[in-house]
Amino acid sequence: MAPSTSASNALGKRAGRPFASAKGDNLDLKESKDGNVASNTVNKSVGAGGLTFGAGFAGGKNNNRDVKENENANATSKSLGSVGGGGVSFGAGGFVPPGFGSSPFTGDDNNKRDVKEKVFGPAASTSLGGVGEGFSFGGFGSPASAFAGAGNSNRDVKEKKDGNAASTSPGGVSRGFSFGWSSAFAGGDSSKRDVKTNKDGSSPSPFSPNMPKDKLFGSAPPPSFSFEPPAPAPKKKVSRASLRNKAPESSLEGYEHYREFMDKLAESGVDDYIDLPMIAVMGDTSSGKSSLLSSISLVELPSSDTLTTRCPIRLQMRNADVRTARVKVVWKDKPTGDDADFVERTVEEQNWNDITDIIAKAQAHIIDKSGREVSRSIVCVDMKGPHCENLTLIDLPGIVRATGKGESSTLAEDVDALMRDYLNNERCVILAVHPSNVDFHNSQILAEAKKVDPETKRTIPVLTKPDLIDEGAESTVQDLLLGKVTDKFEMGFHMVKGRGQKDLNEDVGIEDGLEKEEAFFRNKEVWRKIEDKSKFGTKNLRVKLAGLQMKLIHASFKSIISEMKDRRDDAVIELKSLGDIPSSLREKRALFRTVREEMREGLGAESLNGRISQLHSSENKRPSAAFHLASKDFQDELSSSKLANISSIKVGTEIIAISSGREVRGSVCFMDENEDYVYLAEEWSKIKTFEAVELSKLTLVRDKIFVSNKGSKVYMAGSNPLQCYELRPISRKLARCDPQWIHELIEQNRPYSLPIFLNPDLFDAIVADQIENEWKEPSLELLQKCAGLMETRSENFINEMSMIKSLPSLREYLVRKSSEVVETHMKETEIELSKFLHRERSPYTQNHYLFENLSKLRTQRLMDEVLSSVARHTQPESTDHLSSAIRDIFERNQKKSISDHMAEEMMNALDSYGKVALKRFVDTVPMICIQIMKRFPKVINDILLDVTDDEIDQLVSAPPGAIMSVDALKKEIKTLEKGIDTVKGLSSSGGMKAA
């Protein structure tokens, strides 16, 4: 029937913002025989008859239920079905302020149960299926724990004969305060119910199931991540009866895909390369760790005395309608052999009790096939069901302090190494399990956690076995739990009580153990009086860890994707640098042929040709460029030799000069910047005495030689510190090298012939001596430099060939052959160079420069003297003096001996020929040396053409280490690309929110 406006609806508007839910079909509410409204929550909104406070989430499916009549004067407030976590249900008979009550715990199935009538004043707060995580209050403020349930079928709410309302929320109350504190969200299915009309003529509260989502949720951001037990997300309908201890639903609605994504990354092995966010459970073997994990997962984990956990177990839990599980092995170091794989096992509802045995077999398989007592490989249990929290945990082997009979002496170290793999992951939350009856100072896991997490930002100490605390010692543990004893742990301590040995002996099940745990904390005074109930119990720990895990995943999501891409790219580059590893002879031949062609073309282009395959820096010049520089150095060295500078004058050269009309001899002590004048120590004009201040202004240019500031005067220091000799400048044109050394050679090597002719044998001998002593060594050095450049370049070229980086045998062979080619050609070229040097020992040329220069030198000295004398006698009255000066010049020349004339002529001939020979050397020697580079590409190609198939098969073979490196890189790339594709798949399907 079409609903009309009712008192319930009006009160709902005043109390808060009720929201419609998914479905609300065919609901009936029995009549109320009083004058008050029968309050209902059609379509799982918040009813008006009872006030619902707190953050409540929707429950499950609520089928075939009736609400009986109420015969009092107050409205019947009913709660049919499952109410999710966080709801506070108040009856109408009394008001209890927020903040009172006890922490709720999730419950299990509540099938075929009735709520009987209540015959006294306080309201009956009814939550069939339970209220998860919240507070359920009676009318006078007495607190009661509420329990969440899954399916709630075939139940009746009997009539109530007192004057207070029964609080009802068909289909559940979702998150929010319906008394003005916050909004309520939609619940689950509520099918096949009857809502009758009210006797007062008002109708049920109408809330449209088709209300738009933006009206339902407004513009509020996604729920924040909190370490407090977060409110569960709406749950889909449950089609079957579930366990009594039904888990509260995920606290981060819409973010469960992030966790699925991380689980897929971990299963695919991405955690081998990237630190993934995870929660790892660690502790001593006797800390109660196994009991805690069994309580969280509601699965009996293997705990046989003969089977200690020796490998990690990854428990991937997801909330779902039906219980299923998959057990498989994720190998970290997969053994070889056909039977190495563990066949994945599936567990359904009908064989659920087999799961413990299957997990044990998976562990045994890993240990057996790996041949190790402790393995990094993981038993992965992917479990779904209404009992599951959306949570993933890693169970690590317990810390071993001492080994037993038949166990390896390294067992403790192996377990420690495995544990450190997880401890060192900065994205890993450490769930450090510690028995309450053991002094925390003796906790090894807390000590190890403190080393890697000194600020305790990612460590949650979990205290177990509180029932074993010595009487009177509870206060100490209480202080520890409240953070009063140790440094503050950012996420706080938590306490749980698992089943003791007595419970296990009596076959107390996990669910019963959880109920006993709740009763323990509720009844034990020392724990009951602690205000923060979220610190107690396995169920609260589940919810806390689920919210924490989502926060970790969400916070690191972007950086993980970025790290996967960067690491994948680095692996691709490294793999490319290693090159391919051919297996068949055909592939090896093809690779060898490619290498041969690369060397022929690449080394030819790189060494000599104009083609540029890559730009070279100043530190890594092209061989041809380096050879040009070496040739320039060779030219400079020869140009500074004696044969190339027979007539050159520089400081220290012995000269003959004309000074003041007379011939003087001596060693040049100074030359001006333009080399227009030379100075001899023996030629000074006067002695000059300086004041100390004046002397300090002179510039010392060399030992005892000073120059005035303007450079116009040159002084030589005398014996008196303040006295200097002012040196006389001599025109460079009036100075020539003293041929005394040639004069001595002429005298020593005079033949039996008239001493009026130049001795050609002496000329040849002087040239040959200069080439042998000054030009031969630089020529051979240039040859060696050229060979070294070619050898170095070929070796670098071979080592830079990425295609053979993984083939050291081939690389070494090519380097060795290249070196042999260079060495062979260097010897051949050295013979050719020696022949050239031998030919040059016998001077010969038709170069006109020799004859022109020789003619010029023969007359140049006399011409310079005459012109200089003419320049000094420019006045008409000085004609007689000019004639006298010219006569003196020629007379001085005529007085020279034949030996002096022959020495001067020999020096002129050597000077002219030395310049011709120098040009020939600086061209020919490099042209001979460069033949090494020119011939190399063809010769090495010819050698490689002769390599046989057997040799190729041996050479083109990678060592085991290289093969392993290539395989490891390929695996890494494949794994990371799979992870990246997982992100793309989830993003394209719309399964993820923007990170």
Backbone hydrogen bonds, N-H to C=O, Kabsch-Sander energy under -0.5 kcal/mol:
donor,donor_aa,acceptor,acceptor_aa,energy
10,A,6,S,-2.1
11,L,7,A,-2.9
12,G,8,S,-2.5
13,K,9,N,-1.9
14,R,10,A,-1.8
15,A,11,L,-3.1
16,G,12,G,-1.7
17,R,182,S,-0.7
21,S,43,N,-1.0
22,A,187,G,-1.0
28,D,194,D,-3.3
30,K,67,V,-1.1
33,K,70,N,-1.9
39,S,37,V,-1.0
39,S,76,T,-0.6
42,V,40,N,-0.6
42,V,205,S,-0.5
44,K,41,T,-1.4
45,S,42,V,-1.0
47,G,45,S,-0.5
51,L,90,F,-0.7
53,F,51,L,-0.6
53,F,88,V,-2.2
56,G,54,G,-1.1
56,G,174,S,-0.8
56,G,176,G,-0.5
57,F,85,G,-1.0
57,F,174,S,-0.5
58,A,186,A,-0.6
59,G,82,S,-0.7
59,G,171,G,-1.0
60,G,150,A,-0.7
62,N,189,D,-0.7
64,N,191,S,-0.7
65,R,192,K,-0.6
66,D,155,R,-1.0
68,K,66,D,-0.6
68,K,157,V,-2.2
70,N,31,E,-0.5
71,E,160,K,-1.3
77,S,75,A,-0.8
78,K,39,S,-0.8
78,K,76,T,-0.7
78,K,167,S,-0.7
78,K,168,T,-0.5
79,S,167,S,-0.7
79,S,168,T,-1.2
83,V,130,G,-3.0
84,G,57,F,-3.3
84,G,82,S,-0.5
86,G,132,G,-2.7
87,G,84,G,-0.9
87,G,132,G,-1.1
88,V,53,F,-2.7
89,S,135,F,-1.0
90,F,51,L,-2.9
90,F,88,V,-0.6
91,G,137,F,-0.5
94,G,91,G,-0.5
100,F,97,P,-1.1
105,F,146,A,-2.0
107,G,148,A,-1.8
109,D,242,S,-0.6
110,N,151,G,-1.2
112,K,153,S,-2.3
115,V,156,D,-2.0
116,K,114,D,-0.7
124,A,165,A,-0.7
125,S,123,A,-0.8
126,T,124,A,-0.9
126,T,167,S,-1.0
127,S,125,S,-0.5
128,L,79,S,-2.2
130,G,127,S,-1.6
132,G,83,V,-1.3
132,G,84,G,-1.1
132,G,130,G,-0.5
135,F,87,G,-0.7
136,S,144,A,-1.2
137,F,89,S,-2.0
137,F,135,F,-0.6
138,G,142,S,-1.5
139,G,123,A,-0.6
141,G,138,G,-1.2
144,A,136,S,-1.3
148,A,105,F,-0.8
152,N,61,K,-2.0
154,N,63,N,-1.5
156,D,113,R,-0.7
157,V,66,D,-1.8
158,K,115,V,-2.4
158,K,156,D,-0.7
160,K,69,E,-0.5
161,K,118,K,-0.8
162,D,118,K,-0.7
167,S,124,A,-1.7
167,S,165,A,-0.6
168,T,78,K,-1.4
171,G,80,L,-1.6
172,G,80,L,-0.5
172,G,169,S,-2.0
173,V,57,F,-0.5
174,S,172,G,-0.5
174,S,185,F,-1.0
178,S,52,T,-2.6
178,S,176,G,-0.6
180,G,177,F,-0.6
182,S,177,F,-1.2
184,A,17,R,-1.7
185,F,56,G,-0.5
188,G,171,G,-1.2
193,R,25,D,-0.9
193,R,26,N,-1.4
194,D,27,L,-0.8
194,D,28,D,-0.7
194,D,65,R,-0.7
195,V,27,L,-2.1
195,V,28,D,-4.3
196,K,194,D,-0.5
198,N,202,S,-1.4
199,K,32,S,-0.8
201,G,198,N,-1.5
207,F,205,S,-0.6
211,M,208,S,-1.0
215,K,212,P,-0.7
216,L,212,P,-1.6
217,F,213,K,-2.9
218,G,214,D,-1.3
220,A,217,F,-1.2
226,S,224,S,-0.5
233,A,250,S,-2.7
239,S,237,K,-0.5
244,R,108,D,-0.6
246,K,107,G,-6.0
246,K,244,R,-1.8
247,A,386,P,-1.5
253,E,251,S,-0.6
255,Y,252,L,-2.4
258,Y,255,Y,-1.2
259,R,255,Y,-0.9
260,E,256,E,-2.1
261,F,257,H,-2.4
262,M,258,Y,-2.2
263,D,259,R,-2.7
264,K,260,E,-2.3
265,L,261,F,-2.2
266,A,262,M,-2.5
267,E,263,D,-2.6
268,S,264,K,-2.0
269,G,266,A,-1.0
270,V,265,L,-2.4
272,D,269,G,-2.0
273,Y,270,V,-2.1
274,I,270,V,-2.6
276,L,274,I,-0.6
278,M,427,R,-1.5
280,A,278,M,-0.5
280,A,429,V,-2.5
281,V,394,I,-3.5
282,M,280,A,-0.6
282,M,431,L,-2.4
284,D,433,V,-0.5
285,T,399,I,-1.1
287,S,284,D,-1.6
292,L,288,G,-2.1
293,L,289,K,-2.3
294,S,290,S,-2.4
295,S,291,S,-2.1
296,I,292,L,-2.3
297,S,293,L,-2.6
298,L,294,S,-1.9
299,V,294,S,-0.9
301,L,299,V,-0.8
307,L,304,S,-1.5
313,I,395,D,-2.3
314,R,379,V,-2.7
315,L,313,I,-0.7
315,L,393,L,-2.9
316,Q,314,R,-0.8
316,Q,381,V,-2.9
317,M,315,L,-0.8
317,M,391,L,-3.2
318,R,383,M,-2.1
320,A,385,G,-1.1
324,T,384,K,-1.9
325,A,347,V,-1.9
326,R,382,D,-2.1
327,V,345,R,-2.8
328,K,326,R,-0.5
328,K,380,C,-2.3
330,V,378,I,-3.0
331,W,329,V,-0.7
340,A,337,G,-1.3
343,V,341,D,-0.6
345,R,327,V,-2.4
347,V,325,A,-3.2
351,N,348,E,-0.6
352,W,349,E,-1.2
354,D,351,N,-2.1
355,I,352,W,-1.8
358,I,354,D,-2.2
359,I,355,I,-2.3
360,A,356,T,-2.0
361,K,357,D,-2.2
362,A,358,I,-2.2
363,Q,359,I,-2.2
364,A,360,A,-2.5
365,H,361,K,-2.4
366,I,362,A,-2.0
367,I,363,Q,-2.3
368,D,364,A,-2.5
369,K,365,H,-2.8
370,S,366,I,-2.4
371,G,367,I,-1.2
372,R,367,I,-0.6
375,S,310,R,-2.4
378,I,330,V,-2.6
379,V,312,P,-2.5
380,C,328,K,-2.9
380,C,378,I,-0.7
381,V,314,R,-3.2
381,V,379,V,-0.6
382,D,326,R,-2.7
382,D,380,C,-0.7
383,M,316,Q,-3.2
383,M,381,V,-0.9
384,K,324,T,-3.1
385,G,318,R,-1.7
388,C,385,G,-1.5
391,L,317,M,-1.5
391,L,389,E,-1.7
393,L,315,L,-2.1
394,I,279,I,-2.5
395,D,313,I,-3.3
395,D,393,L,-0.5
396,L,281,V,-1.8
396,L,394,I,-0.6
399,I,283,G,-2.1
401,R,399,I,-0.5
407,E,404,G,-1.9
411,L,408,S,-1.4
414,D,410,T,-2.7
415,V,411,L,-2.5
416,D,412,A,-2.2
417,A,413,E,-2.5
418,L,414,D,-2.2
419,M,415,V,-2.5
420,R,416,D,-2.1
421,D,417,A,-1.3
422,Y,418,L,-0.9
422,Y,419,M,-0.7
423,L,419,M,-2.6
424,N,420,R,-2.5
425,N,422,Y,-1.0
426,E,424,N,-0.8
428,C,425,N,-2.1
429,V,278,M,-3.2
429,V,427,R,-0.6
430,I,458,R,-3.3
431,L,280,A,-2.9
431,L,429,V,-0.8
432,A,430,I,-1.2
432,A,460,I,-1.3
433,V,282,M,-3.0
433,V,431,L,-0.8
434,H,462,V,-3.0
436,S,464,T,-3.9
438,V,435,P,-1.5
442,N,439,D,-2.1
443,S,440,F,-1.6
444,Q,442,N,-0.7
447,A,443,S,-1.5
448,E,444,Q,-2.8
449,A,445,I,-2.6
450,K,446,L,-2.0
451,K,447,A,-1.2
452,V,448,E,-1.2
453,D,449,A,-2.1
456,T,453,D,-2.2
460,I,430,I,-3.0
462,V,432,A,-3.0
463,L,461,P,-0.6
463,L,494,H,-3.5
464,T,434,H,-2.0
468,L,465,K,-1.6
469,I,466,P,-1.2
473,A,470,D,-2.4
477,V,473,A,-1.5
478,Q,474,E,-2.9
479,D,475,S,-2.4
480,L,476,T,-1.9
481,L,477,V,-2.9
482,L,478,Q,-2.1
483,G,480,L,-1.3
484,K,479,D,-3.1
485,V,479,D,-0.7
490,E,456,T,-1.9
490,E,488,K,-0.6
491,M,459,T,-0.5
492,G,489,F,-2.0
493,F,481,L,-0.7
494,H,461,P,-1.7
495,M,535,K,-2.8
496,V,463,L,-2.6
504,L,500,G,-2.3
505,N,501,Q,-2.6
506,E,502,K,-1.6
507,D,504,L,-1.5
508,V,503,D,-2.9
513,G,509,G,-2.2
514,L,510,I,-2.1
515,E,511,E,-1.8
516,K,512,D,-2.3
517,E,513,G,-2.0
518,E,514,L,-2.3
519,A,515,E,-2.3
520,F,516,K,-2.2
521,F,517,E,-2.1
522,R,518,E,-2.0
523,N,519,A,-2.3
524,K,520,F,-2.4
525,E,523,N,-0.6
527,W,524,K,-1.0
528,R,524,K,-2.8
529,K,525,E,-2.0
530,I,527,W,-1.1
533,K,531,E,-1.3
535,K,532,D,-1.2
536,F,533,K,-1.9
537,G,495,M,-1.8
541,L,537,G,-1.7
542,R,538,T,-2.5
543,V,539,K,-2.0
544,K,540,N,-2.6
545,L,541,L,-2.8
546,A,542,R,-2.4
547,G,543,V,-2.2
548,L,544,K,-2.4
549,Q,545,L,-3.0
550,M,546,A,-2.0
551,K,547,G,-2.0
552,L,548,L,-2.6
553,I,549,Q,-2.6
554,H,550,M,-2.8
555,A,551,K,-2.5
556,S,552,L,-1.7
557,F,553,I,-0.8
560,I,556,S,-2.3
561,I,557,F,-2.0
562,S,558,K,-2.4
563,E,559,S,-2.7
564,M,560,I,-2.5
565,K,561,I,-2.0
566,D,562,S,-2.6
567,R,563,E,-2.7
568,R,564,M,-2.4
569,D,565,K,-2.6
570,D,566,D,-2.4
571,A,567,R,-2.4
572,V,568,R,-2.3
573,I,569,D,-2.2
574,E,570,D,-2.5
575,L,571,A,-2.8
576,K,572,V,-2.4
577,S,573,I,-2.0
578,L,574,E,-1.4
579,G,575,L,-1.4
588,K,584,S,-2.2
589,R,585,L,-2.8
590,A,586,R,-2.2
591,L,587,E,-2.2
592,F,588,K,-2.7
593,R,589,R,-2.6
594,T,590,A,-2.0
595,V,591,L,-2.5
596,R,592,F,-2.5
597,E,593,R,-2.4
598,E,594,T,-2.4
599,M,595,V,-2.3
600,R,596,R,-2.3
601,E,597,E,-2.6
602,G,598,E,-2.9
603,L,599,M,-1.7
604,G,600,R,-0.8
605,A,601,E,-2.6
606,E,602,G,-2.9
607,S,603,L,-1.9
608,L,604,G,-2.2
609,N,604,G,-2.0
613,S,611,R,-0.6
620,N,617,S,-0.5
624,S,606,E,-0.6
626,A,622,R,-2.6
627,F,623,P,-2.3
628,H,624,S,-1.9
629,L,625,A,-1.8
630,A,626,A,-2.1
631,S,627,F,-2.4
632,K,628,H,-2.0
633,D,629,L,-2.2
634,F,630,A,-2.0
635,Q,631,S,-2.2
636,D,632,K,-2.4
637,E,633,D,-2.2
638,L,634,F,-2.1
639,S,635,Q,-2.3
640,S,636,D,-1.1
641,S,638,L,-1.5
645,N,642,K,-1.3
646,I,643,L,-0.6
648,S,645,N,-0.7
652,G,668,V,-2.1
653,T,650,K,-2.5
655,I,666,G,-2.9
656,I,736,R,-2.8
657,A,664,V,-3.0
658,I,734,L,-1.5
659,S,657,A,-0.6
659,S,662,R,-3.1
662,R,659,S,-1.0
664,V,657,A,-3.5
666,G,655,I,-1.7
668,V,653,T,-2.1
669,C,679,Y,-2.9
670,F,679,Y,-1.0
672,D,677,Y,-1.5
675,E,672,D,-1.6
678,V,730,I,-2.7
679,Y,670,F,-1.9
681,A,667,S,-0.7
683,E,680,L,-1.1
684,W,682,E,-0.9
685,S,726,E,-3.3
686,K,726,E,-0.9
688,K,686,K,-0.5
688,K,724,C,-3.6
690,F,722,L,-3.1
695,L,691,E,-2.7
696,S,692,A,-1.7
697,K,693,V,-0.6
697,K,694,E,-1.0
698,L,695,L,-1.3
699,T,707,V,-2.9
700,L,698,L,-0.5
701,V,699,T,-0.6
701,V,705,I,-2.4
702,R,705,I,-1.3
705,I,702,R,-2.4
706,F,704,K,-0.6
706,F,715,Y,-2.9
707,V,699,T,-2.4
708,S,713,K,-2.2
711,G,708,S,-1.6
715,Y,706,F,-2.9
716,M,725,Y,-2.4
717,A,704,K,-2.5
718,G,720,N,-0.6
718,G,723,Q,-2.1
723,Q,720,N,-1.9
724,C,688,K,-2.7
725,Y,716,M,-3.3
726,E,686,K,-3.2
726,E,724,C,-0.5
727,L,714,V,-2.6
727,L,725,Y,-0.8
728,R,683,E,-2.1
730,I,678,V,-2.2
732,R,676,D,-2.9
734,L,731,S,-1.4
735,A,732,R,-1.5
736,R,656,I,-2.1
738,D,654,E,-2.4
741,W,738,D,-0.6
742,I,739,P,-0.6
743,H,739,P,-2.5
744,E,740,Q,-2.4
745,L,741,W,-1.4
746,I,742,I,-2.5
747,E,743,H,-2.2
748,Q,744,E,-2.1
749,N,745,L,-1.5
750,R,747,E,-0.7
753,S,751,P,-1.9
756,I,754,L,-1.3
757,F,754,L,-0.9
763,F,759,N,-1.6
764,D,760,P,-2.7
765,A,761,D,-2.5
766,I,762,L,-2.5
767,V,763,F,-2.3
768,A,764,D,-2.9
769,D,765,A,-2.5
770,Q,766,I,-2.2
771,I,767,V,-2.4
772,E,768,A,-2.5
773,N,769,D,-2.5
774,E,770,Q,-2.4
775,W,770,Q,-0.8
775,W,771,I,-1.0
776,K,771,I,-2.0
779,S,775,W,-1.4
780,L,776,K,-2.3
781,E,777,E,-2.4
782,L,778,P,-1.9
783,L,779,S,-1.6
784,Q,780,L,-2.3
785,K,781,E,-2.4
786,C,782,L,-2.2
787,A,783,L,-2.3
788,G,784,Q,-2.7
789,L,785,K,-2.6
790,M,786,C,-2.1
791,E,787,A,-2.5
792,T,788,G,-2.7
793,R,789,L,-2.4
794,S,790,M,-2.2
795,E,791,E,-2.2
796,N,792,T,-2.7
797,F,793,R,-2.7
798,I,794,S,-2.3
799,N,795,E,-2.5
800,E,796,N,-1.7
801,M,798,I,-1.1
802,S,800,E,-1.0
804,I,801,M,-1.5
805,K,802,S,-1.3
806,S,578,L,-1.5
807,L,804,I,-1.8
810,L,955,L,-0.8
811,R,807,L,-2.3
812,E,808,P,-2.9
813,Y,809,S,-2.0
814,L,810,L,-2.6
815,V,811,R,-2.2
816,R,812,E,-2.5
817,K,813,Y,-2.7
818,S,814,L,-2.4
819,S,815,V,-2.3
820,E,816,R,-2.1
821,V,817,K,-2.4
822,V,818,S,-2.4
823,E,819,S,-2.6
824,T,820,E,-2.6
825,H,821,V,-2.4
826,M,822,V,-2.2
827,K,823,E,-1.9
828,E,824,T,-1.9
829,T,825,H,-2.5
830,E,826,M,-2.4
831,I,827,K,-1.7
832,E,828,E,-1.7
833,L,829,T,-2.8
834,S,830,E,-2.5
835,K,831,I,-1.9
836,F,832,E,-1.7
837,L,833,L,-2.4
838,H,834,S,-2.3
839,R,835,K,-2.2
840,E,836,F,-2.1
841,R,837,L,-0.6
841,R,838,H,-0.9
842,S,839,R,-1.6
850,L,847,N,-1.3
851,F,847,N,-0.7
852,E,848,H,-2.6
853,N,849,Y,-2.5
854,L,850,L,-2.1
855,S,851,F,-2.2
856,K,852,E,-1.8
857,L,853,N,-2.4
858,R,854,L,-1.8
859,T,855,S,-0.9
859,T,856,K,-0.7
860,Q,856,K,-1.6
861,R,857,L,-0.8
863,M,859,T,-2.3
864,D,860,Q,-2.4
865,E,861,R,-2.0
866,V,862,L,-2.5
867,L,863,M,-2.6
868,S,864,D,-1.9
869,S,865,E,-2.0
870,V,866,V,-2.6
871,A,867,L,-1.9
872,R,868,S,-1.0
873,H,869,S,-0.8
873,H,870,V,-0.9
878,S,875,Q,-1.6
879,T,876,P,-1.4
882,L,878,S,-2.2
883,S,879,T,-2.5
884,S,880,D,-2.1
885,A,881,H,-2.2
886,I,882,L,-2.5
887,R,883,S,-2.2
888,D,884,S,-2.1
889,I,885,A,-1.7
890,F,886,I,-2.0
891,E,887,R,-2.5
892,R,888,D,-2.5
893,N,889,I,-1.7
894,Q,890,F,-2.2
895,K,891,E,-1.5
896,K,893,N,-1.0
901,H,897,S,-2.1
902,M,898,I,-2.9
903,A,899,S,-2.7
904,E,900,D,-2.4
905,E,901,H,-2.5
906,M,902,M,-2.7
907,M,903,A,-2.4
908,N,904,E,-2.1
909,A,905,E,-2.2
910,L,906,M,-2.9
911,D,907,M,-2.5
912,S,908,N,-2.1
913,Y,909,A,-2.8
914,G,910,L,-2.8
915,K,911,D,-1.2
916,V,912,S,-1.2
917,A,913,Y,-3.1
918,L,914,G,-2.1
919,K,915,K,-1.6
920,R,916,V,-1.7
921,F,917,A,-2.4
922,V,918,L,-2.5
923,D,919,K,-0.8
924,T,920,R,-2.7
925,V,921,F,-2.0
927,M,923,D,-1.2
928,I,924,T,-1.9
929,C,925,V,-2.4
930,I,926,P,-2.4
931,Q,928,I,-1.2
932,I,929,C,-1.8
934,K,930,I,-2.1
935,R,931,Q,-2.4
936,F,932,I,-1.4
939,V,935,R,-2.2
940,I,936,F,-2.8
941,N,937,P,-1.7
942,D,938,K,-2.3
943,I,939,V,-2.1
944,L,940,I,-2.2
945,L,941,N,-1.7
946,D,942,D,-0.8
946,D,943,I,-0.8
947,V,944,L,-1.1
952,I,948,T,-2.4
953,D,949,D,-2.9
954,Q,950,D,-1.6
955,L,951,E,-2.9
956,V,952,I,-3.0
957,S,955,L,-1.7
963,I,959,P,-2.1
964,M,960,P,-2.6
965,S,961,G,-2.1
966,V,962,A,-2.6
967,D,963,I,-2.7
968,A,964,M,-2.7
969,L,965,S,-2.3
970,K,966,V,-2.7
971,K,967,D,-2.5
972,E,968,A,-2.4
973,I,969,L,-2.8
974,K,970,K,-2.6
975,T,971,K,-2.8
976,L,972,E,-2.7
977,E,973,I,-2.7
978,K,974,K,-2.0
979,G,975,T,-2.0
980,I,976,L,-2.5
981,D,977,E,-2.7
982,T,978,K,-1.9
983,V,979,G,-1.6
984,K,980,I,-2.1
985,G,981,D,-2.8
986,L,982,T,-2.4
987,S,983,V,-2.6
988,S,984,K,-2.9
989,S,985,G,-1.5
990,G,987,S,-1.2
991,G,986,L,-1.9
992,M,986,L,-0.7
